[in-house]
Amino acid sequence: MGMPMELQTVIVTKGNEQRIQGNTFVLKKDGYRLYPLDVPLEVRRTLQSEASGIAVVKKLEWEDSRTTVTYELVSLYSTN
């Protein structure tokens, strides 16, 4: 029996991210998703929006058909 999983190359938050401390955030998403660790990825609010910054995934957890991503924002683009 297979496990459905998506490989992600962009962090799409949809406004659901939570700041832990400083520039570290946690994002919970439904389903199993695989993000590369320690590689700079674009952060976007929606898939169609422009990138709001660059982040590096530090921790990835799978449990009960949910993915929890802990990432550090390393660069923030100006919205002006």
MARTI-799817 format. One record per atom (N, C-alpha, C): residue in one letter; z, y, x; residue number from 1. Coordinates in nm, 4 decimals. Atoms other than C-alpha are relative to their C-alpha. Layout:
BEGIN
{aa: A	c3: Z	c2: Y	c1: X	i: NUM}
...
end
This chain:
BEGIN
{aa: M	c3: 0.0000	c2: -0.1169	c1: 0.0843	i: 1}
{aa: M	c3: 0.0000	c2: 0.0000	c1: 0.0000	i: 1}
{aa: M	c3: 0.0000	c2: 0.1241	c1: 0.0894	i: 1}
{aa: G	c3: 0.0111	c2: -0.1211	c1: -0.0809	i: 2}
{aa: G	c3: -0.0963	c2: 0.3383	c1: 0.1431	i: 2}
{aa: G	c3: 0.0915	c2: 0.1112	c1: -0.0477	i: 2}
{aa: M	c3: -0.0826	c2: -0.1163	c1: 0.0323	i: 3}
{aa: M	c3: 0.0968	c2: 0.6617	c1: 0.1505	i: 3}
{aa: M	c3: -0.0900	c2: 0.1234	c1: 0.0032	i: 3}
{aa: P	c3: 0.0835	c2: -0.1206	c1: -0.0027	i: 4}
{aa: P	c3: -0.0897	c2: 0.9794	c1: 0.0455	i: 4}
{aa: P	c3: 0.0623	c2: 0.1064	c1: 0.0901	i: 4}
{aa: M	c3: -0.0492	c2: -0.0987	c1: -0.0951	i: 5}
{aa: M	c3: -0.0596	c2: 1.2394	c1: 0.3204	i: 5}
{aa: M	c3: -0.1122	c2: 0.0983	c1: 0.0308	i: 5}
{aa: E	c3: 0.0970	c2: -0.1039	c1: -0.0361	i: 6}
{aa: E	c3: -0.2321	c2: 1.5677	c1: 0.4065	i: 6}
{aa: E	c3: 0.0293	c2: 0.0504	c1: 0.1399	i: 6}
{aa: L	c3: -0.0146	c2: -0.0615	c1: -0.1308	i: 7}
{aa: L	c3: -0.2913	c2: 1.7050	c1: 0.7551	i: 7}
{aa: L	c3: -0.0244	c2: 0.1496	c1: -0.0168	i: 7}
{aa: Q	c3: 0.0068	c2: -0.1445	c1: 0.0195	i: 8}
{aa: Q	c3: -0.2251	c2: 2.0809	c1: 0.7561	i: 8}
{aa: Q	c3: -0.0235	c2: 0.0721	c1: 0.1327	i: 8}
{aa: T	c3: 0.0234	c2: -0.0818	c1: -0.1194	i: 9}
{aa: T	c3: -0.3545	c2: 2.3374	c1: 1.0053	i: 9}
{aa: T	c3: 0.0365	c2: 0.1456	c1: -0.0243	i: 9}
{aa: V	c3: -0.0439	c2: -0.1339	c1: 0.0379	i: 10}
{aa: V	c3: -0.2264	c2: 2.6471	c1: 0.8224	i: 10}
{aa: V	c3: 0.1281	c2: -0.0168	c1: -0.0819	i: 10}
{aa: I	c3: -0.1216	c2: 0.0016	c1: 0.0808	i: 11}
{aa: I	c3: 0.1203	c2: 2.7172	c1: 0.6791	i: 11}
{aa: I	c3: -0.0214	c2: 0.0949	c1: -0.1172	i: 11}
{aa: V	c3: 0.0190	c2: -0.0792	c1: 0.1215	i: 12}
{aa: V	c3: 0.0735	c2: 2.8367	c1: 0.3189	i: 12}
{aa: V	c3: 0.1342	c2: 0.0035	c1: -0.0729	i: 12}
{aa: T	c3: -0.1367	c2: -0.0116	c1: 0.0505	i: 13}
{aa: T	c3: 0.4046	c2: 2.9706	c1: 0.1849	i: 13}
{aa: T	c3: 0.0103	c2: 0.0192	c1: -0.1508	i: 13}
{aa: K	c3: -0.0050	c2: -0.0361	c1: 0.1424	i: 14}
{aa: K	c3: 0.3239	c2: 3.0920	c1: -0.1706	i: 14}
{aa: K	c3: 0.1309	c2: 0.0707	c1: -0.0347	i: 14}
{aa: G	c3: -0.1234	c2: -0.0744	c1: 0.0224	i: 15}
{aa: G	c3: 0.6398	c2: 3.3014	c1: -0.1279	i: 15}
{aa: G	c3: 0.1236	c2: -0.0870	c1: -0.0110	i: 15}
{aa: N	c3: -0.1120	c2: 0.0921	c1: 0.0156	i: 16}
{aa: N	c3: 0.8666	c2: 2.9944	c1: -0.1215	i: 16}
{aa: N	c3: 0.0800	c2: -0.0224	c1: 0.1277	i: 16}
{aa: E	c3: -0.0724	c2: 0.0177	c1: -0.1257	i: 17}
{aa: E	c3: 0.9870	c2: 3.0252	c1: 0.2384	i: 17}
{aa: E	c3: 0.1387	c2: 0.0616	c1: -0.0104	i: 17}
{aa: Q	c3: -0.1359	c2: -0.0530	c1: -0.0047	i: 18}
{aa: Q	c3: 1.3557	c2: 3.0848	c1: 0.3087	i: 18}
{aa: Q	c3: 0.0362	c2: 0.0240	c1: 0.1457	i: 18}
{aa: R	c3: -0.0413	c2: -0.0328	c1: -0.1363	i: 19}
{aa: R	c3: 1.4845	c2: 3.2620	c1: 0.6187	i: 19}
{aa: R	c3: 0.1334	c2: -0.0685	c1: 0.0297	i: 19}
{aa: I	c3: -0.1250	c2: 0.0627	c1: -0.0429	i: 20}
{aa: I	c3: 1.7495	c2: 3.0607	c1: 0.8041	i: 20}
{aa: I	c3: 0.0778	c2: 0.0984	c1: 0.0850	i: 20}
{aa: Q	c3: -0.0600	c2: -0.1018	c1: -0.0872	i: 21}
{aa: Q	c3: 1.8222	c2: 3.3092	c1: 1.0817	i: 21}
{aa: Q	c3: -0.1105	c2: 0.0580	c1: 0.0867	i: 21}
{aa: G	c3: 0.1000	c2: -0.0647	c1: -0.0853	i: 22}
{aa: G	c3: 1.6230	c2: 3.5579	c1: 1.2859	i: 22}
{aa: G	c3: -0.1409	c2: -0.0212	c1: -0.0512	i: 22}
{aa: N	c3: 0.1397	c2: 0.0255	c1: 0.0357	i: 23}
{aa: N	c3: 1.2588	c2: 3.4499	c1: 1.2819	i: 23}
{aa: N	c3: -0.0246	c2: -0.1452	c1: -0.0379	i: 23}
{aa: T	c3: 0.0124	c2: 0.1407	c1: 0.0371	i: 24}
{aa: T	c3: 1.3265	c2: 3.0906	c1: 1.1707	i: 24}
{aa: T	c3: 0.0042	c2: -0.0136	c1: -0.1517	i: 24}
{aa: F	c3: 0.0147	c2: 0.0172	c1: 0.1439	i: 25}
{aa: F	c3: 1.2200	c2: 2.9845	c1: 0.8216	i: 25}
{aa: F	c3: -0.0076	c2: -0.1481	c1: -0.0354	i: 25}
{aa: V	c3: 0.0156	c2: 0.1349	c1: 0.0548	i: 26}
{aa: V	c3: 1.2294	c2: 2.6702	c1: 0.6052	i: 26}
{aa: V	c3: -0.0896	c2: 0.0100	c1: -0.1221	i: 26}
{aa: L	c3: 0.0923	c2: 0.0055	c1: 0.1134	i: 27}
{aa: L	c3: 0.9553	c2: 2.5802	c1: 0.3591	i: 27}
{aa: L	c3: -0.0021	c2: -0.1424	c1: -0.0523	i: 27}
{aa: K	c3: 0.0043	c2: 0.1324	c1: 0.0622	i: 28}
{aa: K	c3: 0.9707	c2: 2.2875	c1: 0.1145	i: 28}
{aa: K	c3: -0.1249	c2: -0.0092	c1: -0.0854	i: 28}
{aa: K	c3: 0.1250	c2: 0.0207	c1: 0.0723	i: 29}
{aa: K	c3: 0.6465	c2: 2.1474	c1: -0.0255	i: 29}
{aa: K	c3: 0.0009	c2: -0.1398	c1: -0.0606	i: 29}
{aa: D	c3: 0.0128	c2: 0.1308	c1: 0.0637	i: 30}
{aa: D	c3: 0.5748	c2: 1.8632	c1: -0.2668	i: 30}
{aa: D	c3: -0.1032	c2: -0.0833	c1: 0.0748	i: 30}
{aa: G	c3: 0.0912	c2: 0.0920	c1: -0.0662	i: 31}
{aa: G	c3: 0.4029	c2: 1.5585	c1: -0.1207	i: 31}
{aa: G	c3: 0.0285	c2: -0.0101	c1: 0.1492	i: 31}
{aa: Y	c3: -0.0152	c2: 0.0190	c1: -0.1440	i: 32}
{aa: Y	c3: 0.3812	c2: 1.4350	c1: 0.2359	i: 32}
{aa: Y	c3: -0.1094	c2: 0.0768	c1: 0.0722	i: 32}
{aa: R	c3: 0.0935	c2: -0.0832	c1: -0.0756	i: 33}
{aa: R	c3: 0.2201	c2: 1.6829	c1: 0.4739	i: 33}
{aa: R	c3: 0.0363	c2: -0.0083	c1: 0.1469	i: 33}
{aa: L	c3: -0.0211	c2: 0.0093	c1: -0.1436	i: 34}
{aa: L	c3: 0.1757	c2: 1.6575	c1: 0.8480	i: 34}
{aa: L	c3: -0.0472	c2: 0.1296	c1: 0.0653	i: 34}
{aa: Y	c3: 0.0307	c2: -0.1223	c1: -0.0733	i: 35}
{aa: Y	c3: 0.1884	c2: 1.9747	c1: 1.0595	i: 35}
{aa: Y	c3: 0.0158	c2: -0.0288	c1: 0.1483	i: 35}
{aa: P	c3: -0.0201	c2: 0.0189	c1: -0.1437	i: 36}
{aa: P	c3: 0.1365	c2: 1.9783	c1: 1.4367	i: 36}
{aa: P	c3: 0.1244	c2: 0.0759	c1: 0.0467	i: 36}
{aa: L	c3: -0.1205	c2: -0.0617	c1: -0.0539	i: 37}
{aa: L	c3: 0.4604	c2: 2.0531	c1: 1.6229	i: 37}
{aa: L	c3: -0.0324	c2: 0.0792	c1: 0.1257	i: 37}
{aa: D	c3: 0.0108	c2: -0.0824	c1: -0.1216	i: 38}
{aa: D	c3: 0.4884	c2: 2.3237	c1: 1.8902	i: 38}
{aa: D	c3: -0.1410	c2: 0.0509	c1: 0.0271	i: 38}
{aa: V	c3: 0.1358	c2: -0.0550	c1: -0.0108	i: 39}
{aa: V	c3: 0.1346	c2: 2.4509	c1: 1.8222	i: 39}
{aa: V	c3: -0.0064	c2: 0.1234	c1: -0.0893	i: 39}
{aa: P	c3: 0.0101	c2: -0.1190	c1: 0.0846	i: 40}
{aa: P	c3: 0.0678	c2: 2.8064	c1: 1.6959	i: 40}
{aa: P	c3: -0.0928	c2: -0.0228	c1: -0.1208	i: 40}
{aa: L	c3: 0.0764	c2: 0.0126	c1: 0.1240	i: 41}
{aa: L	c3: -0.0506	c2: 2.8024	c1: 1.3313	i: 41}
{aa: L	c3: 0.0052	c2: 0.1318	c1: -0.0759	i: 41}
{aa: E	c3: 0.0004	c2: -0.1193	c1: 0.0845	i: 42}
{aa: E	c3: -0.1519	c2: 3.0823	c1: 1.0971	i: 42}
{aa: E	c3: 0.0949	c2: -0.0197	c1: -0.1176	i: 42}
{aa: V	c3: -0.0843	c2: -0.0004	c1: 0.1200	i: 43}
{aa: V	c3: 0.0929	c2: 3.1713	c1: 0.8194	i: 43}
{aa: V	c3: -0.0707	c2: 0.0877	c1: -0.1028	i: 43}
{aa: R	c3: 0.0645	c2: -0.0733	c1: 0.1094	i: 44}
{aa: R	c3: -0.0604	c2: 3.2772	c1: 0.4876	i: 44}
{aa: R	c3: 0.0836	c2: -0.0133	c1: -0.1259	i: 44}
{aa: R	c3: -0.0709	c2: 0.0071	c1: 0.1283	i: 45}
{aa: R	c3: 0.0896	c2: 3.3584	c1: 0.1496	i: 45}
{aa: R	c3: -0.0739	c2: -0.0932	c1: -0.0950	i: 45}
{aa: T	c3: 0.0844	c2: 0.0937	c1: 0.0745	i: 46}
{aa: T	c3: -0.2012	c2: 3.1818	c1: -0.0253	i: 46}
{aa: T	c3: -0.1126	c2: -0.0437	c1: 0.0929	i: 46}
{aa: L	c3: 0.1073	c2: 0.0508	c1: -0.0852	i: 47}
{aa: L	c3: -0.4885	c2: 2.9823	c1: 0.1159	i: 47}
{aa: L	c3: -0.1136	c2: 0.1010	c1: 0.0148	i: 47}
{aa: Q	c3: 0.1086	c2: -0.0972	c1: -0.0035	i: 48}
{aa: Q	c3: -0.7345	c2: 3.2615	c1: 0.0302	i: 48}
{aa: Q	c3: 0.0412	c2: 0.1338	c1: 0.0622	i: 48}
{aa: S	c3: -0.0446	c2: -0.1286	c1: -0.0545	i: 49}
{aa: S	c3: -0.5205	c2: 3.5491	c1: 0.1627	i: 49}
{aa: S	c3: -0.0199	c2: 0.0040	c1: 0.1512	i: 49}
{aa: E	c3: 0.0099	c2: -0.0140	c1: -0.1448	i: 50}
{aa: E	c3: -0.5414	c2: 3.6893	c1: 0.5125	i: 50}
{aa: E	c3: 0.1286	c2: -0.0472	c1: 0.0654	i: 50}
{aa: A	c3: -0.1178	c2: 0.0465	c1: -0.0731	i: 51}
{aa: A	c3: -0.3035	c2: 3.5561	c1: 0.7764	i: 51}
{aa: A	c3: 0.1006	c2: 0.1132	c1: 0.0134	i: 51}
{aa: S	c3: -0.1055	c2: -0.1006	c1: -0.0142	i: 52}
{aa: S	c3: 0.0292	c2: 3.7369	c1: 0.7848	i: 52}
{aa: S	c3: 0.0708	c2: -0.0113	c1: 0.1340	i: 52}
{aa: G	c3: -0.0608	c2: 0.0170	c1: -0.1310	i: 53}
{aa: G	c3: 0.1328	c2: 3.6014	c1: 1.1232	i: 53}
{aa: G	c3: -0.0309	c2: -0.1353	c1: 0.0598	i: 53}
{aa: I	c3: 0.0144	c2: 0.1270	c1: -0.0706	i: 54}
{aa: I	c3: 0.1541	c2: 3.3108	c1: 1.3644	i: 54}
{aa: I	c3: 0.1386	c2: -0.0626	c1: 0.0117	i: 54}
{aa: A	c3: -0.1273	c2: 0.0711	c1: -0.0075	i: 55}
{aa: A	c3: 0.4278	c2: 3.0462	c1: 1.3594	i: 55}
{aa: A	c3: -0.0178	c2: -0.1304	c1: 0.0768	i: 55}
{aa: V	c3: -0.0029	c2: 0.1283	c1: -0.0684	i: 56}
{aa: V	c3: 0.5258	c2: 2.7360	c1: 1.5521	i: 56}
{aa: V	c3: 0.0974	c2: -0.0901	c1: -0.0759	i: 56}
{aa: V	c3: -0.0843	c2: 0.0950	c1: 0.0719	i: 57}
{aa: V	c3: 0.6589	c2: 2.4342	c1: 1.3611	i: 57}
{aa: V	c3: 0.0951	c2: -0.0652	c1: 0.0994	i: 57}
{aa: K	c3: -0.1034	c2: 0.0551	c1: -0.0870	i: 58}
{aa: K	c3: 0.9865	c2: 2.3197	c1: 1.5161	i: 58}
{aa: K	c3: 0.0553	c2: -0.1321	c1: -0.0510	i: 58}
{aa: K	c3: -0.0569	c2: 0.1211	c1: 0.0580	i: 59}
{aa: K	c3: 1.0953	c2: 2.0463	c1: 1.2744	i: 59}
{aa: K	c3: -0.0754	c2: -0.0342	c1: -0.1272	i: 59}
{aa: L	c3: 0.0730	c2: 0.0482	c1: 0.1166	i: 60}
{aa: L	c3: 0.9244	c2: 1.8356	c1: 1.0086	i: 60}
{aa: L	c3: 0.0767	c2: -0.1185	c1: -0.0572	i: 60}
{aa: E	c3: -0.0750	c2: 0.1081	c1: 0.0629	i: 61}
{aa: E	c3: 1.1076	c2: 1.6140	c1: 0.7573	i: 61}
{aa: E	c3: -0.0725	c2: -0.0466	c1: -0.1262	i: 61}
{aa: W	c3: 0.0546	c2: 0.0602	c1: 0.1208	i: 62}
{aa: W	c3: 0.9738	c2: 1.3762	c1: 0.4917	i: 62}
{aa: W	c3: 0.1117	c2: -0.0735	c1: -0.0721	i: 62}
{aa: E	c3: -0.1006	c2: 0.0703	c1: 0.0784	i: 63}
{aa: E	c3: 1.2004	c2: 1.2595	c1: 0.2119	i: 63}
{aa: E	c3: -0.0303	c2: 0.0168	c1: -0.1481	i: 63}
{aa: D	c3: 0.0184	c2: -0.0015	c1: 0.1455	i: 64}
{aa: D	c3: 1.1564	c2: 1.1683	c1: -0.1563	i: 64}
{aa: D	c3: -0.1271	c2: 0.0736	c1: -0.0421	i: 64}
{aa: S	c3: 0.1312	c2: -0.0601	c1: 0.0306	i: 65}
{aa: S	c3: 0.7876	c2: 1.2702	c1: -0.1649	i: 65}
{aa: S	c3: -0.0010	c2: 0.1515	c1: 0.0165	i: 65}
{aa: R	c3: -0.0034	c2: -0.1432	c1: -0.0319	i: 66}
{aa: R	c3: 0.8715	c2: 1.6166	c1: -0.0234	i: 66}
{aa: R	c3: -0.0060	c2: 0.0165	c1: 0.1513	i: 66}
{aa: T	c3: 0.0059	c2: -0.0351	c1: -0.1411	i: 67}
{aa: T	c3: 0.8014	c2: 1.7772	c1: 0.3105	i: 67}
{aa: T	c3: 0.0803	c2: 0.1277	c1: 0.0209	i: 67}
{aa: T	c3: -0.0763	c2: -0.1184	c1: -0.0374	i: 68}
{aa: T	c3: 1.0449	c2: 2.0216	c1: 0.4685	i: 68}
{aa: T	c3: -0.0451	c2: 0.0415	c1: 0.1392	i: 68}
{aa: V	c3: 0.0521	c2: -0.0531	c1: -0.1261	i: 69}
{aa: V	c3: 0.8973	c2: 2.2387	c1: 0.7441	i: 69}
{aa: V	c3: 0.0928	c2: 0.1118	c1: 0.0476	i: 69}
{aa: T	c3: -0.0772	c2: -0.1068	c1: -0.0634	i: 70}
{aa: T	c3: 1.1148	c2: 2.4452	c1: 0.9774	i: 70}
{aa: T	c3: -0.0893	c2: 0.0608	c1: 0.1062	i: 70}
{aa: Y	c3: 0.0902	c2: -0.0645	c1: -0.0952	i: 71}
{aa: Y	c3: 0.9098	c2: 2.7007	c1: 1.1673	i: 71}
{aa: Y	c3: 0.0572	c2: 0.1327	c1: 0.0487	i: 71}
{aa: E	c3: -0.0412	c2: -0.1272	c1: -0.0588	i: 72}
{aa: E	c3: 0.9601	c2: 3.0005	c1: 1.3915	i: 72}
{aa: E	c3: -0.1195	c2: 0.0942	c1: 0.0014	i: 72}
{aa: L	c3: 0.1053	c2: -0.1019	c1: 0.0025	i: 73}
{aa: L	c3: 0.7523	c2: 3.3119	c1: 1.3311	i: 73}
{aa: L	c3: -0.0033	c2: 0.0659	c1: 0.1376	i: 73}
{aa: V	c3: 0.0090	c2: -0.0542	c1: -0.1358	i: 74}
{aa: V	c3: 0.6275	c2: 3.4181	c1: 1.6758	i: 74}
{aa: V	c3: -0.0792	c2: 0.1299	c1: 0.0054	i: 74}
{aa: S	c3: 0.0783	c2: -0.1230	c1: 0.0047	i: 75}
{aa: S	c3: 0.3920	c2: 3.6981	c1: 1.5704	i: 75}
{aa: S	c3: -0.0195	c2: 0.0392	c1: -0.1456	i: 75}
{aa: L	c3: 0.0179	c2: -0.0495	c1: 0.1353	i: 76}
{aa: L	c3: 0.3806	c2: 3.9124	c1: 1.2569	i: 76}
{aa: L	c3: -0.1077	c2: 0.1070	c1: 0.0009	i: 76}
{aa: Y	c3: 0.1079	c2: -0.0980	c1: 0.0103	i: 77}
{aa: Y	c3: 0.0642	c2: 4.0996	c1: 1.1625	i: 77}
{aa: Y	c3: 0.0438	c2: 0.1126	c1: -0.0915	i: 77}
{aa: S	c3: -0.0324	c2: -0.1153	c1: 0.0831	i: 78}
{aa: S	c3: 0.1012	c2: 4.4490	c1: 1.0187	i: 78}
{aa: S	c3: -0.0812	c2: -0.0066	c1: -0.1281	i: 78}
{aa: T	c3: 0.0716	c2: -0.0027	c1: 0.1277	i: 79}
{aa: T	c3: 0.0113	c2: 4.4848	c1: 0.6522	i: 79}
{aa: T	c3: -0.0689	c2: 0.1341	c1: -0.0216	i: 79}
{aa: N	c3: 0.0645	c2: -0.1314	c1: 0.0130	i: 80}
{aa: N	c3: -0.1086	c2: 4.8442	c1: 0.7081	i: 80}
{aa: N	c3: -0.1371	c2: -0.0008	c1: 0.0609	i: 80}
end
